[in-house]
Protein backbone atom coordinates (compact mmCIF):
# COMPACT_ATOMS: atom_id res chain seq x y z
CA UNK A 1 0.00 0.00 0.00
CA UNK A 2 2.78 2.44 0.92
CA UNK A 3 5.47 1.21 -1.42
CA UNK A 4 6.23 4.85 -2.24
CA UNK A 5 7.81 5.29 1.23
CA UNK A 6 11.07 4.00 -0.28
CA UNK A 7 10.87 6.73 -2.92
CA UNK A 8 11.19 9.55 -0.38
CA UNK A 9 14.59 11.17 -1.13
CA UNK A 10 15.58 11.49 2.51
CA UNK A 11 19.29 12.19 2.00
CA UNK A 12 18.60 14.65 -0.79
CA UNK A 13 15.93 16.38 1.29
CA UNK A 14 18.37 16.93 4.15
CA UNK A 15 20.95 18.21 1.67
CA UNK A 16 18.38 20.63 0.18
CA UNK A 17 17.34 21.80 3.62
CA UNK A 18 20.90 22.44 4.76
CA UNK A 19 21.79 24.32 1.59
CA UNK A 20 18.80 26.62 1.97
CA UNK A 21 19.45 26.97 5.71
CA UNK A 22 23.03 28.04 5.11
CA UNK A 23 22.05 30.53 2.39
CA UNK A 24 18.95 32.33 3.71
CA UNK A 25 17.24 35.15 1.87
CA UNK A 26 14.88 37.72 3.35
CA UNK A 27 11.29 38.40 2.30
CA UNK A 28 10.82 39.56 -1.31
CA UNK A 29 14.52 38.81 -2.00
CA UNK A 30 14.37 35.00 -2.42
CA UNK A 31 15.94 35.05 -5.91
CA UNK A 32 18.61 32.39 -5.34
CA UNK A 33 16.24 30.18 -3.35
CA UNK A 34 13.63 30.36 -6.11
CA UNK A 35 16.28 29.49 -8.72
CA UNK A 36 17.43 26.55 -6.59
CA UNK A 37 13.83 25.27 -6.31
CA UNK A 38 13.27 25.56 -10.07
CA UNK A 39 16.47 23.63 -10.74
CA UNK A 40 15.32 20.77 -8.50
CA UNK A 41 11.79 20.70 -9.93
CA UNK A 42 13.12 20.54 -13.48
CA UNK A 43 15.31 17.59 -12.52
CA UNK A 44 12.20 15.60 -11.55
CA UNK A 45 11.11 15.61 -15.18
CA UNK A 46 7.30 15.66 -14.93
CA UNK A 47 6.60 19.08 -13.45
CA UNK A 48 5.71 22.27 -15.32
CA UNK A 49 7.01 25.49 -13.79
CA UNK A 50 5.32 28.88 -13.54
CA UNK A 51 6.33 32.07 -11.74
CA UNK A 52 3.46 33.89 -10.01
CA UNK A 53 5.90 36.59 -8.82
CA UNK A 54 9.61 37.37 -9.18
CA UNK A 55 10.62 35.25 -6.20
CA UNK A 56 7.95 32.54 -6.00
CA UNK A 57 7.73 29.26 -7.89
CA UNK A 58 4.68 27.21 -8.87
CA UNK A 59 5.17 23.58 -9.85
CA UNK A 60 2.35 21.85 -11.74
CA UNK A 61 2.04 18.07 -11.93
CA UNK A 62 -0.81 16.82 -14.12
CA UNK A 63 -1.84 13.24 -13.52
CA UNK A 64 -2.65 10.91 -16.39
CA UNK A 65 -6.32 10.97 -15.40
CA UNK A 66 -8.67 13.91 -14.97
CA UNK A 67 -9.89 15.00 -11.57
CA UNK A 68 -9.60 17.64 -8.89
CA UNK A 69 -6.68 19.99 -8.21
CA UNK A 70 -4.90 20.30 -4.87
CA UNK A 71 -2.26 22.84 -3.87
CA UNK A 72 0.55 22.19 -1.37
CA UNK A 73 2.30 25.26 0.01
CA UNK A 74 5.75 25.96 1.46
CA UNK A 75 7.18 29.37 2.36
CA UNK A 76 10.82 30.16 1.59
CA UNK A 77 11.85 33.43 3.27
CA UNK A 78 14.18 33.85 6.24
CA UNK A 79 14.11 36.25 9.18
CA UNK A 80 16.28 39.37 9.62
CA UNK A 81 18.29 38.13 12.59
CA UNK A 82 21.63 36.55 13.45
CA UNK A 83 21.63 32.78 13.91
CA UNK A 84 23.25 31.40 17.08
CA UNK A 85 22.55 27.67 16.69
CA UNK A 86 26.19 26.66 16.24
CA UNK A 87 25.17 24.12 13.61
CA UNK A 88 27.83 23.18 11.04
CA UNK A 89 25.49 24.46 8.34
CA UNK A 90 24.61 27.66 10.21
CA UNK A 91 23.71 30.72 8.12
CA UNK A 92 26.66 32.32 6.34
CA UNK A 93 24.65 35.48 5.67
CA UNK A 94 24.84 38.29 8.20
CA UNK A 95 21.50 39.18 9.83
CA UNK A 96 19.53 36.56 7.93
CA UNK A 97 18.54 33.19 9.36
CA UNK A 98 16.03 30.38 8.89
CA UNK A 99 14.86 30.49 12.49
CA UNK A 100 11.24 29.74 11.62
CA UNK A 101 11.81 26.54 9.65
CA UNK A 102 10.90 27.74 6.17
CA UNK A 103 13.98 25.93 4.88
CA UNK A 104 12.43 22.67 6.09
CA UNK A 105 9.08 23.52 4.49
CA UNK A 106 10.78 24.05 1.13
CA UNK A 107 12.82 20.85 1.38
CA UNK A 108 9.77 18.76 2.36
CA UNK A 109 7.70 20.13 -0.50
CA UNK A 110 10.51 19.39 -2.97
CA UNK A 111 10.63 15.83 -1.62
CA UNK A 112 6.85 15.46 -1.90
CA UNK A 113 7.01 16.79 -5.46
CA UNK A 114 9.68 14.26 -6.38
CA UNK A 115 7.68 11.36 -4.91
CA UNK A 116 4.45 12.42 -6.61
CA UNK A 117 6.17 13.07 -9.95
CA UNK A 118 7.05 9.37 -9.95
CA UNK A 119 3.37 8.54 -9.47
CA UNK A 120 2.06 10.66 -12.36
CA UNK A 121 0.56 7.66 -14.12
CA UNK A 122 -1.58 6.88 -11.06
CA UNK A 123 -2.87 10.38 -10.30
CA UNK A 124 -6.48 11.27 -10.94
CA UNK A 125 -6.13 15.03 -11.04
CA UNK A 126 -3.51 17.76 -10.70
CA UNK A 127 -1.11 18.63 -7.92
CA UNK A 128 0.27 22.16 -7.63
CA UNK A 129 3.24 23.03 -5.46
CA UNK A 130 3.62 26.67 -4.43
CA UNK A 131 6.99 27.74 -3.10
CA UNK A 132 5.91 31.04 -1.64
CA UNK A 133 7.90 34.18 -0.96
CA UNK A 134 7.59 36.67 1.89
CA UNK A 135 5.45 35.04 4.56
CA UNK A 136 7.22 36.98 7.30
CA UNK A 137 6.50 40.53 6.11
CA UNK A 138 3.16 42.29 5.68
CA UNK A 139 1.36 42.22 3.21
CA UNK A 140 2.83 38.73 2.74
CA UNK A 141 3.46 36.74 -0.39
CA UNK A 142 0.29 34.63 -0.35
CA UNK A 143 -1.95 37.52 -1.35
CA UNK A 144 -0.04 38.26 -4.55
CA UNK A 145 -0.03 34.56 -5.46
CA UNK A 146 -3.80 34.39 -4.99
CA UNK A 147 -4.14 37.55 -7.10
CA UNK A 148 -1.96 36.08 -9.88
CA UNK A 149 -4.79 33.85 -11.12
CA UNK A 150 -2.47 30.86 -11.49
CA UNK A 151 -4.19 28.90 -8.74
CA UNK A 152 -7.82 29.81 -9.46
CA UNK A 153 -8.58 26.19 -10.40
CA UNK A 154 -7.49 24.78 -7.03
CA UNK A 155 -10.05 22.77 -4.99
CA UNK A 156 -8.08 22.55 -1.71
CA UNK A 157 -4.91 23.98 -0.14
CA UNK A 158 -2.72 22.35 2.51
CA UNK A 159 0.09 24.16 4.31
CA UNK A 160 2.58 22.50 6.67
CA UNK A 161 4.52 24.45 9.31
CA UNK A 162 7.20 23.01 11.58
CA UNK A 163 6.97 23.92 15.28
CA UNK A 164 10.03 23.34 17.43
CA UNK A 165 8.26 22.77 20.74
CA UNK A 166 5.97 19.96 19.55
CA UNK A 167 7.02 16.31 19.69
CA UNK A 168 9.24 15.45 16.75
CA UNK A 169 7.42 13.92 13.79
CA UNK A 170 3.91 14.45 15.14
CA UNK A 171 1.12 15.95 13.05
CA UNK A 172 -0.97 18.48 14.94
CA UNK A 173 -4.19 19.90 13.50
CA UNK A 174 -6.91 22.24 14.70
CA UNK A 175 -9.61 20.67 12.60
CA UNK A 176 -12.32 23.31 12.45
CA UNK A 177 -12.54 27.07 12.69
CA UNK A 178 -9.79 29.58 13.50
CA UNK A 179 -6.41 27.84 13.74
CA UNK A 180 -4.41 31.07 14.17
CA UNK A 181 -5.09 34.65 15.14
CA UNK A 182 -5.21 37.70 12.90
CA UNK A 183 -2.04 39.82 13.15
CA UNK A 184 -2.43 43.59 13.33
CA UNK A 185 -0.50 46.34 15.04
CA UNK A 186 0.24 50.03 15.26
CA UNK A 187 3.12 52.50 15.12
CA UNK A 188 2.66 55.70 17.10
CA UNK A 189 4.61 58.95 17.28
CA UNK A 190 3.65 61.24 20.17
CA UNK A 191 4.63 64.91 19.83
CA UNK A 192 5.01 66.74 23.12
CA UNK A 193 6.94 69.89 24.02
CA UNK A 194 10.52 69.71 25.19
CA UNK A 195 11.74 71.43 28.32
CA UNK A 196 14.44 71.38 30.97
CA UNK A 197 13.90 68.55 33.44
CA UNK A 198 13.73 71.07 36.30
CA UNK A 199 10.91 73.03 34.62
CA UNK A 200 8.23 70.48 33.69
CA UNK A 201 5.54 73.16 33.74
CA UNK A 202 6.99 74.62 30.55
CA UNK A 203 6.78 71.35 28.61
CA UNK A 204 4.41 68.58 27.55
CA UNK A 205 6.01 65.29 28.56
CA UNK A 206 5.39 62.62 25.87
CA UNK A 207 6.63 59.94 28.25
CA UNK A 208 3.77 60.69 30.65
CA UNK A 209 1.36 60.70 27.71
CA UNK A 210 2.67 57.36 26.46
CA UNK A 211 2.60 55.74 29.91
CA UNK A 212 -1.02 56.78 30.39
CA UNK A 213 -1.89 55.25 27.03
CA UNK A 214 -0.16 51.99 27.89
CA UNK A 215 -2.05 51.81 31.18
CA UNK A 216 -5.32 52.33 29.33
CA UNK A 217 -4.38 49.69 26.73
CA UNK A 218 -4.38 47.14 29.55
CA UNK A 219 -8.16 47.56 29.82
CA UNK A 220 -8.82 46.86 26.14
CA UNK A 221 -8.67 43.07 26.38
CA UNK A 222 -10.17 42.81 29.86
CA UNK A 223 -13.12 45.14 29.21
CA UNK A 224 -13.79 45.15 25.47
CA UNK A 225 -13.36 41.49 24.53
CA UNK A 226 -15.80 38.70 25.36
CA UNK A 227 -14.36 36.57 28.20
CA UNK A 228 -12.79 33.38 26.85
CA UNK A 229 -12.21 34.78 23.37
CA UNK A 230 -8.54 34.82 22.36
CA UNK A 231 -7.07 38.32 21.98
CA UNK A 232 -3.66 39.80 22.76
CA UNK A 233 -2.36 43.38 22.84
CA UNK A 234 1.37 43.80 23.44
CA UNK A 235 3.30 47.07 23.40
CA UNK A 236 6.70 45.82 22.31
CA UNK A 237 8.48 49.12 21.82
CA UNK A 238 8.52 52.42 23.74
CA UNK A 239 11.29 54.93 23.15
CA UNK A 240 11.77 58.47 24.41
CA UNK A 241 14.39 60.78 25.88
CA UNK A 242 18.14 61.10 25.71
CA UNK A 243 19.19 62.44 29.12
CA UNK A 244 17.90 62.44 32.72
CA UNK A 245 17.49 66.25 32.90
CA UNK A 246 15.69 66.79 29.61
CA UNK A 247 11.96 66.43 28.97
CA UNK A 248 11.87 65.01 25.49
CA UNK A 249 9.68 66.56 22.83
CA UNK A 250 8.65 63.21 21.33
CA UNK A 251 8.11 59.52 22.06
CA UNK A 252 7.54 56.46 19.92
CA UNK A 253 5.79 53.15 20.53
CA UNK A 254 4.73 50.15 18.49
CA UNK A 255 2.46 47.25 19.38
CA UNK A 256 1.13 43.91 18.20
CA UNK A 257 -2.57 43.04 18.27
CA UNK A 258 -3.88 39.47 17.85
CA UNK A 259 -7.55 38.57 17.48
CA UNK A 260 -9.77 35.81 16.13
CA UNK A 261 -13.21 37.39 15.71
CA UNK A 262 -13.50 40.05 12.98
CA UNK A 263 -15.94 42.17 14.99
CA UNK A 264 -13.55 42.13 17.94
CA UNK A 265 -10.68 42.97 15.62
CA UNK A 266 -12.43 46.16 14.51
CA UNK A 267 -13.59 47.04 18.02
CA UNK A 268 -10.07 46.81 19.45
CA UNK A 269 -8.67 48.94 16.65
CA UNK A 270 -11.25 51.65 17.30
CA UNK A 271 -10.69 51.55 21.06
CA UNK A 272 -6.92 51.97 20.61
CA UNK A 273 -7.49 54.94 18.31
CA UNK A 274 -9.85 56.52 20.86
CA UNK A 275 -7.36 56.05 23.72
CA UNK A 276 -4.56 57.66 21.71
CA UNK A 277 -6.70 60.58 20.60
CA UNK A 278 -8.31 61.36 23.97
CA UNK A 279 -5.09 60.99 25.96
CA UNK A 280 -3.27 63.42 23.68
CA UNK A 281 -6.17 65.85 23.99
CA UNK A 282 -6.02 65.72 27.81
CA UNK A 283 -2.27 66.46 27.93
CA UNK A 284 -2.09 68.84 24.98
CA UNK A 285 0.08 66.58 22.85
CA UNK A 286 -0.34 65.68 19.19
CA UNK A 287 0.23 62.34 17.47
CA UNK A 288 0.67 60.39 14.27
CA UNK A 289 -0.87 56.90 14.45
CA UNK A 290 -0.34 54.26 11.77
CA UNK A 291 -2.68 51.36 12.55
CA UNK A 292 -2.07 48.42 10.21
CA UNK A 293 -4.37 45.48 9.55
CA UNK A 294 -2.27 42.51 8.47
CA UNK A 295 -2.98 38.77 8.05
CA UNK A 296 -6.48 37.56 8.89
CA UNK A 297 -7.07 34.46 10.98
CA UNK A 298 -6.43 31.09 9.32
CA UNK A 299 -9.80 29.31 9.20
CA UNK A 300 -9.35 25.57 8.78
CA UNK A 301 -11.89 23.60 6.78
CA UNK A 302 -13.28 20.69 8.81
CA UNK A 303 -13.53 18.15 5.99
CA UNK A 304 -10.09 18.89 4.58
CA UNK A 305 -8.46 18.91 8.02
CA UNK A 306 -10.05 15.59 8.90
CA UNK A 307 -8.75 14.18 5.60
CA UNK A 308 -5.24 15.34 6.53
CA UNK A 309 -5.52 13.74 9.97
CA UNK A 310 -6.84 10.49 8.48
CA UNK A 311 -4.00 10.48 5.96
CA UNK A 312 -1.39 11.12 8.65
CA UNK A 313 -2.75 8.27 10.78
CA UNK A 314 -2.49 5.91 7.80
CA UNK A 315 1.20 6.63 7.28
CA UNK A 316 2.41 7.51 10.80
CA UNK A 317 0.05 5.72 13.18
CA UNK A 318 -2.72 7.22 15.28
CA UNK A 319 -0.40 7.94 18.22
CA UNK A 320 1.51 10.48 16.09
CA UNK A 321 -1.55 12.54 15.13
CA UNK A 322 -3.16 15.03 17.49
CA UNK A 323 -5.99 17.54 17.63
CA UNK A 324 -4.67 20.86 18.99
CA UNK A 325 -6.22 24.18 20.04
CA UNK A 326 -5.85 27.49 18.22
CA UNK A 327 -2.41 29.13 18.40
CA UNK A 328 -1.81 32.87 18.85
CA UNK A 329 0.66 33.03 15.95
CA UNK A 330 -0.38 34.40 12.56
CA UNK A 331 0.11 33.30 8.96
CA UNK A 332 -0.54 34.76 5.51
CA UNK A 333 -1.63 31.22 4.56
CA UNK A 334 -5.05 32.60 5.53
CA UNK A 335 -5.37 34.31 2.13
CA UNK A 336 -5.56 30.98 0.25
CA UNK A 337 -9.04 30.54 1.72
CA UNK A 338 -10.20 33.12 -0.83
CA UNK A 339 -9.92 30.45 -3.54
CA UNK A 340 -10.53 27.10 -1.80
CA UNK A 341 -10.91 25.30 1.55
CA UNK A 342 -7.63 25.27 3.49
CA UNK A 343 -5.94 23.26 6.22
CA UNK A 344 -2.99 24.59 8.19
CA UNK A 345 -1.04 21.72 9.74
CA UNK A 346 1.65 21.83 12.43
CA UNK A 347 4.56 19.39 12.23
CA UNK A 348 6.39 18.69 15.48
CA UNK A 349 10.07 19.50 15.15
CA UNK A 350 11.28 18.37 18.57
CA UNK A 351 11.19 19.48 22.18
CA UNK A 352 13.97 20.20 24.68
CA UNK A 353 14.19 16.46 25.31
CA UNK A 354 15.24 16.10 21.68
CA UNK A 355 17.95 18.74 22.04
CA UNK A 356 15.68 21.35 20.44
CA UNK A 357 13.16 23.30 22.48
CA UNK A 358 14.01 26.86 21.39
CA UNK A 359 10.89 28.47 19.99
CA UNK A 360 10.48 29.48 16.36
CA UNK A 361 12.15 32.88 15.79
CA UNK A 362 14.73 32.23 18.53
CA UNK A 363 18.37 32.69 17.39
CA UNK A 364 19.14 29.15 18.63
CA UNK A 365 16.12 27.57 16.92
CA UNK A 366 16.77 23.96 15.89
CA UNK A 367 14.70 20.97 14.78
CA UNK A 368 15.17 17.22 14.46
CA UNK A 369 15.66 16.55 10.77
CA UNK A 370 14.05 13.10 11.09
CA UNK A 371 10.74 14.88 11.62
CA UNK A 372 10.74 16.00 7.99
CA UNK A 373 9.95 12.45 6.88
CA UNK A 374 6.62 12.65 8.73
CA UNK A 375 5.84 15.87 6.90
CA UNK A 376 6.50 14.40 3.47
CA UNK A 377 4.49 11.26 4.21
CA UNK A 378 1.54 13.36 5.36
CA UNK A 379 1.67 15.66 2.34
CA UNK A 380 1.86 12.81 -0.17
CA UNK A 381 -0.85 10.65 1.46
CA UNK A 382 -3.15 13.68 1.78
CA UNK A 383 -2.79 14.31 -1.95
CA UNK A 384 -3.48 10.69 -2.82
CA UNK A 385 -6.57 10.54 -0.60
CA UNK A 386 -7.91 13.87 -1.82
CA UNK A 387 -7.54 12.95 -5.49
CA UNK A 388 -9.37 9.66 -4.94
N, C-alpha and C positions, 0 to 999 in steps of 0.2 A: 504493500500500500504506500509506504513512504520510501520507495527506492531512491527517490531524488535526494534524500539526506546526504548520500555520498557525493552528490554533485555540488554541494555547498563549498565554494572555494575558500576554505577557512584561512589557509596560510596567505593567500592573496589578499583576502579581506583585511587581515591584520597589517599586511604591508601597506595597503591603500590607506588604512586608518592612520598609521604612523607617519606616512608621507604628508598627509593633509595636516596632521597634528603639528608636525615640525615646521610646516610652511603656512601658517594661518594668514587669512586675509579678512579685513574688516568689512562691515556691511557696505554694499554697493560697490565694492572694489574686488570682488571675487573672480577676477579675470583668469588667473593661473589655475585656480581650483576648477572653474568651469571648463577650461581647456583640458585639464587632467581627466575630468569626468567624461567629456566627449571622446577623448582618446580611448578610454576603457570601454565605453558603450560601443564604439565602432568595432573594437576587437571582438565583441560577442557575435557580430555578424548578422543578427536578425532584427536589429533595432533601428528604426528611423530616428533622426535627431532634428529637433526644432529648437528655436531660441526665442522664448517669449520676451526676454529682455536681454540687455548686454551681458549680464553676469548670471543668468539662470539657464538651465538646460532641461529640455523636455525629451525624454525617450519614449518612443511609441512602438509597442510590440503587438502586431495584429495576429491573432490566432488563425488557424486554418479554417475555423468554423465561425459563423456569425454569432453574435450574442451581445451581451452588455459590455459596458466599458467601466473599468475601475482605475482610480488614480492612487498611487502610493507617493507619499511626500517625504523628502528629507531637506533640512535646511543646511546651509554650507558656511555661513559667516562666523567669524570669531569675535571675541570681545576685546575692547581696548584696555588691556591690562597686562601686567608682567606675570608670566608663569613662574611658580616656585615649587613645582612638583619634584624636581630633581631627576626626572625620568631621562633615560639615555636619548630619547627622541623628543625631548623638551623643545618648545618653540625657539627657533633661531631668529625670530623677528621681534625687535624691541616693541614693547607695549602692544602686543597682539598675541592672544592665546585662545586655544580651544578649551576654555574652562566651563563650557556648558554642554559639551559632548556632541556638537554638530559634526565633528569629524567622524564620530562613530555612526551617526545617522547616515551620512553620505556613503561610508564604506558598506554598511548593511544594505542600503538600497542598491548599490552596485552589485553586491553579491546576490540579492534577490533577482535583479535583472538578468544576471548571468544564468542563474538556475532556470528561470522562466523562459529565457530565450532558447534553452535546450528542450523546452516542452511545447514549442510553438505548434507542433502538429497535433497536440492534444487539446489546445485551448479553444473554448467556445466563447469568443469575444476578444476584447482588446484590453491590454494593460498599458497604462501610461505611468511614467516615472518622472516626477518633477523634482529636480534638484534646485531648490529655491534659494535665492539670495536674500540677505537683509532681514532676517527675522528679528534681530536684536534692536533695530532702530525704527522708530515711528517715521513714516506711516507703514513700514514693513514691506516685504517683498511680495507677500501673498496677494495683496490687493491688485498690484499691477499684473500679476499672472492671471488672476480671475478676469481682469479687464482686457487681457490680450485676445480673448476669444478662442484660444487654442485648446481649452479644456471644457468648452460649452457642452460637449457630447457626453461628459462623464456622468455616471449613475451613482457613484459612491466614492468617498475619499477617506483614506486611512493615513494617519500620521503617527509615527512612533517617536517617543522622546525618552532618552536615557536619564534616569534619576539616580544619583550616587548613594542616596541613603535608603534605598529599597533593596531587598535581598537580591543578590546577583542572579540574573537569568529569569526572574519572575516577570509575569505579565500582569499589570495592574490597570483595571479599567473602571471608570465611573460610567455605568451603562446608560443612564438616562438623565437628561437635563444638563444644567451647567456643570462642566467639568473643571473650568477655570474661572477666574474673575476677569472683569473688564479692567483695563489699565489706563488710568487717566492721571492728570497731575497739573500742577501750576508753577509758574515762575513769577515772582513778585518783587518789584523794586519799590521801596518806600522812600519818599523824599521828605526829609525833615528840614531843620534849620540848624546849621552848625553854631557852636558857641564854645567858649572856654568852660572847662569842667567846673570851675568855681562859680560860674554865673549861669546856672541852668534856666533861670527865668528869661534869659534873652534868646533861648533856643527852642527848638522842637525836637525832642530826642526820638529818633526813629527806632532805637533799641527798645524803649518803653512801648512804643506803638506796636512793634513786632511781637514783643513778649505778650502783650494783651491779646493780640490776635491768636497766638499759639494757645494761650489759655482757653480762649473761646472755641478754638478748633476741637478741643478735647470734649466739648459737649455735642459735637455734630453726630458722632456715631451713637453716643449714649442716649440722645434725646430726639434724633431725627430719623433713626433707622429702626425698623420693626425688630424687637428682641428676637434673637436666634438667626436673623438673616446675616450672612457674611458681608462685612464691609470693613475696610481699613483705611485710615488716614494717617500718614506718617510725614512729618516735616523732617526732611533729611539734611537740610542745609539752611544755615542762618549765619550771615556774615555782616559785621558792622564794626566800625571803629579802627583806629590805628594807634592810639595812645591812651593812657589812663586819665589824662587831664584834658581830653578833648571830647566834646559832644559831637559826634559825627553828624554829617548832614544827610546821610543816606544809609539804608540797610537793604539786604537782599535775602530772600528765602526761596526755597523750592520744596515741593512736596509731592508725594505719590498718593493716589487715591485708587482703591480697589473696591469694586462692587460686583454684584451679580444681577440684580433686578434693574431694568432700564429706568423705571420710574424713580427708584432710589438714586440711581446714578445722576439723574437730572436734578433731583432735590438737593443732593449734597453739593453739587456744583453751584447751585443758586445760593445755598446757605453760606458757602465759603465766600462768594462774591459779596454778599450782604455784610458779612463780618468785616471783610477788608474795607469796604466802603464806609460803613458806619464808624468803625474804629478810627479811621483817618479823619473823618469829619469831627469826631469828639476832640482829637488832639491837634487838629489844624494842619495835619500832614496831607500830602498828595501821594498818588501811587500810580504804578503801571502794572496791571495784572494780565498775564498771558495764561489763560486756562486752556489746556489742551486735552481733547478727547482722543484717546488712542484706540488700542485693540478692544473690540467687544468681547464678551464672554464666549468661550467655546461651548457650544450646546451639542452634546453627543446624541446621536440618533440611537434609540433603544434597539431596534432590529439589527442595525449594522454592528453595534457594540456587542450584542449577544452573539452574533456570527463570529466576531473576532475572538471572543472568549471561548466559544465552542471550538474554533479552529486551534487556538493555543492549547486547549486541553488535549486535543487529539495528538498533537506533536510533542507536548512537553509533560503531560500528565496533569490531572486536576489539582494536585498539591502545589503546582507552580503558577496557578492562575487565581487572581484575587479581585474581588470587588472592593473599590476604594472610594472614600468620600471626595468631594470637591477639594481642589487645592487653590491657594490664594495667589499662585503665579498667573501669568498672562501669556497669550500666544496669538500671533497673527494668523495661525491656522484657522481661527474662527471665521475668516473671510471666505473660506472654501464652501461654507454652508450656503452661500448665495447661489451656488450652482447645483449642489447635491447634498444628500445626507452625509454627515461626517462622523468619524470616531477617532478621538485622540487617546492614544494608548501610552502608558508609562512602562518602560522596561527597567527593571531593577539592575543597577550597575554595581552594587556591592556596598556593604555597610562597613563600619569601623572594624568589625570582626574579620573582614576580608582584606584589611589593610587599606581600605578606602575611607569612607565616612565624611570627607570634606564635602560640603554642599556644593551644588552647581553654582558657578560664578566665584568660587573661592580660588585664590591663586595656587593652592595645593590640590585642587580637584583631581581625582583619579578614579578610574573604573576598572573592573575586572574584564579583561578582553574576552574571556570565555562567554560572558553574558551576551555578546553580539550574536552568537549562534542561535540563541533563543529568539532574538529579534528577527533574524532572517527566516527561521522556521515559521514563525507566526505570520510574517508578511506573505510568504509564499502560500501557506495553507489557507490563509484568508482569501487570497486571490482565487485559488482553485475552488474553494467552497462557494464564493460569490458568483463565479462564472458558471457554476453548475445550474 
